Amino acid sequence: MYFYDFAFGILGLQPEDAGTYRVSLIELSYDNVHLLHHTYRLVTIYQPSAPLLCEFQDLTSVLDDRNDYKLTCSIRNAYPVIDIKVIEPNECTFESHYYDDGIHSEVTVSITYCEGNSTVGCVAIQRQLEFMSINGYSDSCFWEMTKSNPDKTEYDLQNSLRFKDKLQAEKSFLESKVKILEEKLRSQRQFFCEQEETLRKQWGEMLLIKERDCERYKKEVENMATTLNKSNSIVYKLTAELSNAKKELTSLRNNNLSQKKTMKVLEKSLKKVKQNFTTINAEHEANIQYLESDVKTMEEKFILERKIHSEEAKVIGEIHEEEMTCMKGRMDSQIVAKDELIQSLQSGMKSLEDKLKEQRLFHQDEVKALKENTR
């Protein structure tokens, strides 16, 4: 029985249903045997819930703002991911900033100055997967821009000078902070130097303790060396015993060679015994065949005798049947004679009963007559 053809489905798919699914085919029995186990990856392809949003701001008339134009493009996320690309203006100085919080992607393009007419915009294109059979989402937006106003450039220069003054003030403030930090560092260095001296004193005492421990360790090593010398003497004794054991092994090998020679002699005698056994076996098989032929002749004789006995039994049965028929006839005649006797006896009994009844009546009459006479 095969279980390779089975299917499963998920109805009403949503984007959040994407993920890895482990499907098991289980035989519902006492042991719950796992017949099949597969892992599937579900990918939900969906487009953004809202179109590409583009916001273009013309800031050329605003003198307080250092930017001439500002473009903001945003779109909600989808799967596969949607990439937002900027259509860069050719004759303009600009900065682009990307932002993605997992829910929507956004890009802002800040254009500070344009030397000539140019175009700026955004293009949103959804990435393609290998197995995708549909076209992904795509959209775009763009605007035309004119050359920047020269009065605005002078105002930008003044703002840049003001910004430079602010930077210099911040620089002086940071330099004062750096001096304060340097003083703190000097005080910390003195503190660390004092701690270093105290640690050196403590570590000196620790080093003395460690030297004492090393001396103890040396003594222990010397003791270990003495024990090693003793163990070496034991090893020498063991080597002497091993040499004696080798001599015994050589003697045993010599004995083994002599035993191998005797084994060869025994093998030759075994071959002769096997030959004698084969001849005896052949003679035994011949005797068995002779006995089998005798058994066959005896079986044939037994079969013939059985046939003779069966025929004799048939003849005896026939004679017995004739005798039984004669006996049945005799018994039937005797039964008939007995029946006749019974019938004659029954008739005699009836006649006797009649006589008894007559005598009773007679006696009753006599008794009545005697009673009348007595009166």
C-alpha positions as CSV (number, residue, x, y, z in Angstrom):
1,M,0.0,0.0,0.0
2,Y,1.5,3.3,-1.1
3,F,0.8,6.8,0.4
4,Y,2.9,9.0,-2.0
5,D,-0.2,10.6,-3.7
6,F,-1.7,13.0,-1.2
7,A,-2.5,16.8,-1.2
8,F,-3.4,19.6,1.1
9,G,-4.7,23.1,0.6
10,I,-4.9,26.5,2.4
11,L,-8.1,28.5,1.5
12,G,-8.4,32.2,1.8
13,L,-4.7,33.0,1.6
14,Q,-3.5,36.3,3.2
15,P,0.0,37.9,3.1
16,E,0.6,36.9,6.7
17,D,0.1,33.2,5.8
18,A,3.6,33.1,4.2
19,G,6.0,30.8,5.9
20,T,7.3,27.2,6.3
21,Y,4.8,24.4,6.7
22,R,5.6,20.9,7.8
23,V,3.1,18.3,6.6
24,S,3.0,14.8,8.1
25,L,0.9,11.8,7.0
26,I,0.2,9.7,10.2
27,E,-1.5,6.3,10.4
28,L,-4.0,6.6,13.3
29,S,-3.2,3.4,15.3
30,Y,-1.9,2.5,18.7
31,D,1.7,3.7,17.8
32,N,0.7,6.6,15.4
33,V,3.2,5.6,12.8
34,H,4.6,8.5,10.6
35,L,4.3,7.4,7.0
36,L,5.5,10.6,5.2
37,H,6.9,13.9,6.3
38,H,7.5,16.9,4.0
39,T,8.4,20.5,4.5
40,Y,7.0,23.2,2.1
41,R,7.7,26.9,1.8
42,L,4.7,29.1,1.1
43,V,5.3,32.4,-0.7
44,T,2.4,34.9,-1.0
45,I,2.8,37.3,-3.9
46,Y,0.9,40.5,-3.4
47,Q,1.0,44.1,-4.7
48,P,0.9,47.3,-2.6
49,S,-2.5,48.3,-1.1
50,A,-2.0,51.9,-2.3
51,P,-0.4,53.4,-5.4
52,L,2.9,55.4,-5.5
53,L,2.5,58.7,-3.7
54,C,4.6,61.6,-5.0
55,E,4.7,65.1,-3.4
56,F,6.7,67.9,-5.2
57,Q,7.3,71.3,-3.5
58,D,8.6,74.4,-5.3
59,L,10.5,76.5,-2.8
60,T,12.1,79.0,-5.1
61,S,9.7,81.8,-3.8
62,V,10.6,81.0,-0.1
63,L,13.8,82.9,0.8
64,D,14.1,81.4,4.3
65,D,14.6,77.8,2.8
66,R,18.0,76.9,1.4
67,N,16.4,74.3,-1.0
68,D,14.8,75.3,-4.3
69,Y,12.8,72.1,-4.8
70,K,11.8,69.1,-2.6
71,L,10.4,65.7,-3.9
72,T,8.9,63.0,-1.5
73,C,8.0,59.6,-2.9
74,S,6.5,56.8,-0.7
75,I,4.8,53.4,-1.3
76,R,3.5,50.6,1.0
77,N,5.6,47.4,1.1
78,A,4.6,44.3,-0.9
79,Y,6.1,40.9,-1.8
80,P,8.4,40.7,-3.7
81,V,10.0,43.9,-2.4
82,I,9.4,47.2,-4.4
83,D,12.5,49.2,-5.2
84,I,12.2,53.0,-5.4
85,K,14.7,54.7,-7.7
86,V,15.3,58.4,-8.2
87,I,15.3,60.0,-11.6
88,E,18.3,62.2,-10.9
89,P,18.3,65.8,-12.3
90,N,21.3,66.4,-14.6
91,E,22.2,70.1,-14.0
92,C,21.3,70.3,-10.3
93,T,23.0,69.8,-6.9
94,F,20.8,67.6,-4.8
95,E,20.7,65.1,-1.8
96,S,18.6,61.9,-1.6
97,H,17.6,60.1,1.6
98,Y,16.0,56.7,1.8
99,Y,13.8,55.4,4.6
100,D,12.2,52.0,5.2
101,D,10.3,51.0,8.4
102,G,9.0,47.6,7.2
103,I,5.5,49.0,6.4
104,H,6.4,51.5,3.7
105,S,9.4,52.8,1.8
106,E,10.1,56.5,1.3
107,V,12.7,58.6,-0.5
108,T,13.2,62.4,-0.3
109,V,15.2,64.4,-2.8
110,S,16.3,67.9,-1.7
111,I,17.5,70.1,-4.6
112,T,19.6,73.2,-3.6
113,Y,20.5,74.8,-6.9
114,C,19.9,74.1,-10.7
115,E,22.1,75.6,-13.3
116,G,19.6,74.9,-16.1
117,N,16.2,73.3,-16.8
118,S,16.0,69.6,-15.7
119,T,13.6,66.8,-14.7
120,V,13.3,64.9,-11.3
121,G,11.1,62.0,-10.4
122,C,10.7,58.5,-8.8
123,V,10.3,55.0,-10.3
124,A,8.8,52.1,-8.3
125,I,9.5,48.6,-9.7
126,Q,8.6,45.3,-7.9
127,R,11.2,42.6,-8.0
128,Q,10.6,39.4,-10.0
129,L,10.9,35.8,-8.6
130,E,11.9,32.9,-10.8
131,F,8.5,31.1,-10.6
132,M,6.4,34.3,-11.0
133,S,4.1,34.1,-14.0
134,I,2.5,37.6,-13.6
135,N,4.0,41.0,-14.1
136,G,5.0,42.9,-10.9
137,Y,3.9,46.4,-9.9
138,S,5.5,49.4,-11.6
139,D,4.7,53.1,-11.4
140,S,6.5,56.5,-11.8
141,C,6.2,60.2,-11.4
142,F,8.3,63.2,-12.5
143,W,8.4,67.0,-12.7
144,E,10.1,69.7,-14.8
145,M,12.3,72.3,-13.0
146,T,13.6,75.6,-14.2
147,K,16.9,77.4,-13.6
148,S,17.4,78.7,-10.0
149,N,17.0,82.5,-9.2
150,P,20.4,84.3,-8.7
151,D,18.9,86.4,-5.8
152,K,18.2,83.1,-4.1
153,T,21.9,82.2,-4.5
154,E,23.1,85.4,-2.8
155,Y,20.7,84.7,0.1
156,D,22.1,81.2,0.3
157,L,25.6,82.6,0.5
158,Q,24.6,84.8,3.4
159,N,23.1,81.8,5.1
160,S,26.2,79.8,4.5
161,L,28.3,82.6,6.1
162,R,26.0,82.6,9.1
163,F,26.3,78.9,9.3
164,K,30.1,79.2,9.2
165,D,30.0,81.6,12.2
166,K,27.9,79.1,14.1
167,L,30.4,76.4,13.3
168,Q,33.3,78.5,14.6
169,A,31.3,79.2,17.9
170,E,30.7,75.4,18.3
171,K,34.3,74.8,17.6
172,S,35.5,77.1,20.4
173,F,32.9,75.5,22.7
174,L,34.2,72.0,21.8
175,E,37.8,73.1,22.4
176,S,37.0,74.3,25.9
177,K,35.3,70.9,26.6
178,V,38.4,69.2,25.2
179,K,40.6,71.1,27.8
180,I,38.3,70.1,30.6
181,L,38.5,66.4,29.5
182,E,42.4,66.6,29.3
183,E,42.5,67.8,33.0
184,K,40.2,64.9,33.9
185,L,42.5,62.5,32.1
186,R,45.5,63.9,34.0
187,S,43.8,63.4,37.4
188,Q,42.7,59.9,36.3
189,R,46.3,59.1,35.3
190,Q,47.6,60.0,38.7
191,F,44.9,57.9,40.3
192,F,45.9,54.9,38.1
193,C,49.6,55.4,38.9
194,E,48.9,55.2,42.6
195,Q,46.8,52.1,42.1
196,E,49.6,50.6,40.0
197,E,52.1,51.0,42.9
198,T,49.7,49.4,45.4
199,L,49.1,46.5,43.0
200,R,52.8,46.1,42.6
201,K,53.2,45.8,46.4
202,Q,50.4,43.3,46.6
203,W,51.8,41.3,43.6
204,G,55.2,41.3,45.3
205,E,53.8,39.4,48.3
206,M,51.9,37.1,45.9
207,L,55.2,36.4,44.1
208,L,56.9,35.4,47.4
209,I,54.0,33.0,48.1
210,K,54.3,31.6,44.5
211,E,58.1,31.0,45.0
212,R,57.4,29.0,48.1
213,D,54.9,27.0,46.2
214,C,57.5,26.4,43.5
215,E,60.0,25.1,46.1
216,R,57.4,22.7,47.4
217,Y,56.7,21.6,43.9
218,K,60.4,20.9,43.3
219,K,60.5,18.7,46.4
220,E,57.5,16.8,45.1
221,V,59.2,16.4,41.8
222,E,62.3,15.0,43.5
223,N,60.0,12.5,45.4
224,M,58.5,11.6,42.1
225,A,62.0,11.0,40.7
226,T,62.8,8.5,43.5
227,T,59.5,6.7,42.9
228,L,60.4,6.6,39.2
229,N,63.8,5.0,40.1
230,K,62.0,2.4,42.1
231,S,59.6,1.8,39.2
232,N,62.6,1.4,36.9
233,S,64.0,-1.3,39.1
234,I,60.6,-3.1,38.9
235,V,60.7,-2.6,35.1
236,Y,64.1,-4.3,35.0
237,K,62.7,-7.2,36.9
238,L,59.8,-7.4,34.5
239,T,62.2,-7.4,31.5
240,A,64.1,-10.3,33.1
241,E,60.9,-12.2,33.5
242,L,60.0,-11.4,29.9
243,S,63.3,-12.8,28.7
244,N,62.5,-16.0,30.6
245,A,59.1,-16.1,29.1
246,K,60.6,-15.7,25.6
247,K,62.8,-18.8,26.3
248,E,59.7,-20.7,27.3
249,L,58.0,-19.5,24.1
250,T,60.9,-20.9,22.0
251,S,60.6,-24.3,23.8
252,L,56.9,-24.3,23.2
253,R,57.4,-23.5,19.5
254,N,59.8,-26.5,19.3
255,N,57.1,-28.6,20.9
256,N,54.6,-27.2,18.5
257,L,56.8,-28.3,15.5
258,S,57.0,-31.8,16.9
259,Q,53.3,-31.9,17.4
260,K,52.8,-30.7,13.8
261,K,54.9,-33.7,12.6
262,T,52.8,-36.0,14.6
263,M,49.7,-34.3,13.1
264,K,50.9,-35.0,9.6
265,V,51.4,-38.7,10.5
266,L,47.9,-38.8,12.0
267,E,46.5,-37.1,8.8
268,K,48.1,-39.9,6.7
269,S,46.5,-42.5,8.9
270,L,43.2,-40.7,8.7
271,K,43.4,-40.8,4.9
272,K,43.8,-44.6,5.1
273,V,40.9,-44.8,7.5
274,K,38.7,-42.8,5.1
275,Q,39.6,-45.1,2.2
276,N,38.7,-48.2,4.4
277,F,35.5,-46.4,5.4
278,T,34.5,-45.7,1.7
279,T,35.0,-49.5,0.9
280,I,32.9,-50.5,3.9
281,N,30.3,-48.0,3.0
282,A,30.1,-49.4,-0.5
283,E,29.7,-52.9,0.9
284,H,27.0,-51.6,3.3
285,E,25.1,-50.0,0.4
286,A,25.3,-53.3,-1.5
287,N,23.9,-55.1,1.5
288,I,21.1,-52.5,1.9
289,Q,20.2,-53.0,-1.8
290,Y,20.0,-56.7,-1.3
291,L,17.9,-56.3,1.8
292,E,15.6,-53.9,-0.1
293,S,15.0,-56.5,-2.8
294,D,14.2,-59.1,-0.1
295,V,11.8,-56.6,1.5
296,K,10.1,-56.2,-1.9
297,T,9.7,-59.9,-2.3
298,M,8.3,-60.2,1.2
299,E,5.9,-57.4,0.5
300,E,4.7,-59.1,-2.6
301,K,4.2,-62.4,-0.7
302,F,2.3,-60.5,2.0
303,I,0.0,-58.9,-0.6
304,L,-0.7,-62.3,-2.1
305,E,-1.5,-63.8,1.3
306,R,-3.7,-60.8,2.1
307,K,-5.6,-61.5,-1.2
308,I,-6.0,-65.2,-0.3
309,H,-7.3,-64.3,3.2
310,S,-9.7,-61.7,1.8
311,E,-11.1,-64.4,-0.6
312,E,-11.4,-66.9,2.3
313,A,-13.1,-64.2,4.4
314,K,-15.6,-63.6,1.5
315,V,-16.4,-67.4,1.3
316,I,-16.8,-67.7,5.1
317,G,-19.1,-64.6,5.1
318,E,-21.3,-66.1,2.4
319,I,-21.6,-69.4,4.4
320,H,-22.3,-67.4,7.5
321,E,-25.1,-65.5,5.7
322,E,-26.7,-68.8,4.6
323,E,-26.6,-70.1,8.1
324,M,-28.1,-66.8,9.4
325,T,-31.0,-67.1,6.9
326,C,-31.6,-70.7,8.0
327,M,-31.6,-69.6,11.7
328,K,-33.9,-66.7,10.8
329,G,-36.4,-69.1,9.3
330,R,-36.3,-71.3,12.3
331,M,-36.7,-68.4,14.6
332,D,-39.7,-67.2,12.6
333,S,-41.4,-70.6,12.8
334,Q,-40.8,-70.8,16.5
335,I,-42.3,-67.3,17.0
336,V,-45.3,-68.3,15.0
337,A,-45.8,-71.4,17.1
338,K,-45.4,-69.4,20.3
339,D,-48.1,-66.9,19.0
340,E,-50.5,-69.8,18.4
341,L,-49.9,-71.1,21.9
342,I,-50.5,-67.7,23.4
343,Q,-53.7,-67.4,21.4
344,S,-54.9,-70.9,22.6
345,L,-54.0,-70.0,26.2
346,Q,-55.9,-66.7,25.9
347,S,-59.0,-68.6,24.6
348,G,-58.6,-71.1,27.5
349,M,-58.4,-68.3,30.0
350,K,-61.6,-66.8,28.6
351,S,-63.4,-70.1,28.9
352,L,-62.2,-70.5,32.5
353,E,-63.3,-67.0,33.3
354,D,-66.8,-67.7,31.9
355,K,-67.0,-70.9,34.0
356,L,-65.9,-69.0,37.1
357,K,-68.6,-66.4,36.5
358,E,-71.2,-69.1,36.1
359,Q,-70.0,-70.8,39.3
360,R,-70.2,-67.4,41.2
361,L,-73.7,-66.9,40.0
362,F,-74.6,-70.4,41.0
363,H,-73.1,-70.0,44.5
364,Q,-74.9,-66.7,44.9
365,D,-78.2,-68.4,44.1
366,E,-77.5,-71.2,46.6
367,V,-76.6,-68.6,49.3
368,K,-79.9,-66.8,48.6
369,A,-81.8,-70.1,48.8
370,L,-80.2,-71.0,52.1
371,K,-81.0,-67.6,53.6
372,E,-84.6,-68.0,52.6
373,N,-84.7,-71.5,54.1
374,T,-83.3,-70.2,57.4
375,R,-86.0,-67.6,57.6
